[in-house]
């Protein structure tokens, strides 16, 4: 790296897009649902919250319709 790039002098600032990326919500989920996603997330090495988010994003992209 060039010496004129002194990163120690840079001021940090929050990401202006961070609030648009994710929004925290509270959902009442069944214990069986949480246990399922916890098990699958452990296999993948990610948090179950992130796995649920990825699953829901996939549903949005594929325009998945629920079948009852």
Secondary structure, 3 states (H helix, E strand, C coil): CCCCCCHHHCCCCCCCCHHHHCCCCCCCCCHHHHHHHHHHHHHHCCCHHHHHHHHHHHHHHHCCCCCC
